[in-house]
Amino acid sequence: MRGLYFPENPMEVSSVLQWVAEKLGERTDIFHEPYAYCLLDEYRGILAGFVLHDYSGKNISFSLAIVPGTIITPRLAHKVLSVPFNSPLDACRVTAFVDETNTRSVRLIQTLGFKEEGRIRKHFGDRDALVFGLLKEEFDGGRYGRRYEFRQGGGLREPDARTSEHRRAISAE
């Protein structure tokens, strides 16, 4: 089984933080007041880690690390980004800093709806960081926000297996 996992005790949160920090080549102390959750596969372990940190009242920073080859589906993207916007955090915006040389991460963050807002020179030592932001109204009206929920019939649900079997039977005739 595979799904989002929201750790409840400090040891589990710490293990997700450690996993993300190792993948990013960072120390865990860069995450101030973190909240961590992950995509967990019961056989392969953590496939993706998500850390919300440096909450300032309405802005929160977002760090993520993903095992290469892991697919972020629209449903998963919706669930991941719902946490900062549609929870007690009620953030107005999410900010992400991406290493300019990491083109796969730049593409992913743009696919999730983030807009490039600027650059911080030498943020990663000798490399610049690209700054991306996602506003709550962009998420709500965007590809993975409330419009996504409404297209899914008012909520997120599993596809009806009988319907797909029925379609296969009809197309085979």
PALO-533422 format. One record per residue (C-alpha): residue number from 1; residue in one letter; chain; x, y, z. Coordinates in pm, whole numbers, plus 50000, padded with zeros to 5 digits. Layout:
  num  residuo  cadena     xx     yy     zz
  NUM        a       A      X      Y      Z
...
// end
This chain:
  num  residuo  cadena     xx     yy     zz
    1        m       A  50000  50000  50000
    2        r       A  50112  50353  49927
    3        g       A  49983  50685  50058
    4        l       A  50048  51009  50243
    5        y       A  50162  50959  50599
    6        f       A  50134  51231  50864
    7        p       A  50358  51137  51159
    8        e       A  50221  51217  51501
    9        n       A  50509  51164  51740
   10        p       A  50833  51365  51743
   11        m       A  51052  51064  51658
   12        e       A  50861  50993  51337
   13        v       A  50864  51362  51238
   14        s       A  51238  51365  51303
   15        s       A  51295  51065  51077
   16        v       A  51109  51232  50788
   17        l       A  51307  51555  50845
   18        q       A  51633  51359  50845
   19        w       A  51537  51181  50521
   20        v       A  51453  51509  50343
   21        a       A  51767  51683  50475
   22        e       A  51990  51399  50355
   23        k       A  51831  51404  50008
   24        l       A  51877  51782  49991
   25        g       A  52232  51768  50129
   26        e       A  52134  51990  50422
   27        r       A  52123  51973  50801
   28        t       A  51791  51929  50978
   29        d       A  51845  52246  51182
   30        i       A  51771  52456  50871
   31        f       A  51403  52373  50925
   32        h       A  51261  52608  51189
   33        e       A  50939  52487  51355
   34        p       A  50892  52213  51093
   35        y       A  50593  52002  51011
   36        a       A  50688  51698  50803
   37        y       A  50486  51440  50616
   38        c       A  50571  51191  50344
   39        l       A  50459  50962  50066
   40        l       A  50516  50618  50210
   41        d       A  50522  50281  50037
   42        e       A  50491  49984  50271
   43        y       A  50765  49793  50085
   44        r       A  51000  50066  49958
   45        g       A  50971  50311  50251
   46        i       A  50968  50687  50198
   47        l       A  50927  50788  49832
   48        a       A  50884  51161  49890
   49        g       A  50919  51388  50191
   50        f       A  50749  51724  50240
   51        v       A  50852  51977  50504
   52        l       A  50666  52297  50591
   53        h       A  50886  52530  50792
   54        d       A  50956  52892  50890
   55        y       A  50589  52978  50933
   56        s       A  50548  53354  50974
   57        g       A  50176  53387  51025
   58        k       A  50067  53385  50661
   59        n       A  50375  53261  50470
   60        i       A  50533  52919  50505
   61        s       A  50836  52769  50333
   62        f       A  50806  52436  50154
   63        s       A  51088  52185  50104
   64        l       A  51054  51853  49933
   65        a       A  51269  51561  49828
   66        i       A  51157  51283  49596
   67        v       A  51309  50949  49503
   68        p       A  51381  50965  49127
   69        g       A  51106  50799  48927
   70        t       A  50833  50870  49183
   71        i       A  50527  51015  49014
   72        i       A  50335  51303  49170
   73        t       A  49977  51254  49052
   74        p       A  49719  51537  49051
   75        r       A  49543  51372  49348
   76        l       A  49868  51355  49547
   77        a       A  49962  51714  49455
   78        h       A  49620  51829  49577
   79        k       A  49661  51648  49910
   80        v       A  50018  51772  49960
   81        l       A  49935  52137  49890
   82        s       A  49608  52128  50085
   83        v       A  49803  52099  50410
   84        p       A  49944  52454  50424
   85        f       A  49634  52617  50276
   86        n       A  49340  52420  50414
   87        s       A  49447  52336  50768
   88        p       A  49481  52530  51092
   89        l       A  49791  52692  50936
   90        d       A  49567  52876  50687
   91        a       A  49869  53012  50499
   92        c       A  49816  53280  50234
   93        r       A  50126  53173  50044
   94        v       A  50385  52897  50022
   95        t       A  50744  52979  49927
   96        a       A  50996  52733  49780
   97        f       A  51367  52782  49716
   98        v       A  51506  52563  49436
   99        d       A  51869  52515  49332
  100        e       A  51895  52676  48988
  101        t       A  52090  52377  48854
  102        n       A  51818  52128  48951
  103        t       A  51604  52146  48638
  104        r       A  51382  51851  48740
  105        s       A  51285  52027  49064
  106        v       A  51224  52354  48882
  107        r       A  50989  52174  48640
  108        l       A  50809  51994  48923
  109        i       A  50752  52307  49130
  110        q       A  50621  52490  48821
  111        t       A  50392  52196  48741
  112        l       A  50251  52224  49094
  113        g       A  50148  52583  49011
  114        f       A  50429  52782  49175
  115        k       A  50537  53104  48999
  116        e       A  50899  53212  48978
  117        e       A  50943  53529  49183
  118        g       A  51315  53589  49192
  119        r       A  51663  53470  49269
  120        i       A  51882  53465  49577
  121        r       A  52245  53475  49482
  122        k       A  52473  53209  49635
  123        h       A  52194  53076  49856
  124        f       A  52326  52721  49818
  125        g       A  52693  52808  49871
  126        d       A  52823  52860  49520
  127        r       A  52483  52819  49349
  128        d       A  52187  53053  49328
  129        a       A  51836  52970  49450
  130        l       A  51530  53042  49242
  131        v       A  51243  53165  49459
  132        f       A  50896  53032  49379
  133        g       A  50565  53128  49537
  134        l       A  50214  52987  49535
  135        l       A  49925  53199  49665
  136        k       A  49617  53044  49822
  137        e       A  49388  53187  49554
  138        e       A  49614  53041  49283
  139        f       A  49593  52701  49452
  140        d       A  49216  52719  49507
  141        g       A  49149  52819  49146
  142        g       A  49439  52630  48994
  143        r       A  49508  52291  48851
  144        y       A  49521  52108  49186
  145        g       A  49300  52326  49405
  146        r       A  48927  52346  49465
  147        r       A  48857  52328  49091
  148        y       A  49024  51986  49099
  149        e       A  48796  51877  49385
  150        f       A  48486  51994  49199
  151        r       A  48590  51814  48879
  152        q       A  48618  51501  49092
  153        g       A  48254  51529  49199
  154        g       A  48289  51730  49518
  155        g       A  48564  51531  49678
  156        l       A  48853  51298  49629
  157        r       A  48748  50940  49576
  158        e       A  48880  50619  49432
  159        p       A  48764  50530  49081
  160        d       A  48474  50286  49065
  161        a       A  48623  49951  48963
  162        r       A  48287  49827  48832
  163        t       A  48266  50119  48592
  164        s       A  48611  50056  48443
  165        e       A  48539  49681  48418
  166        h       A  48209  49762  48250
  167        r       A  48389  49992  48002
  168        r       A  48644  49718  47925
  169        a       A  48368  49464  47865
  170        i       A  48183  49700  47631
  171        s       A  48497  49789  47435
  172        a       A  48584  49419  47398
  173        e       A  48247  49341  47234
// end
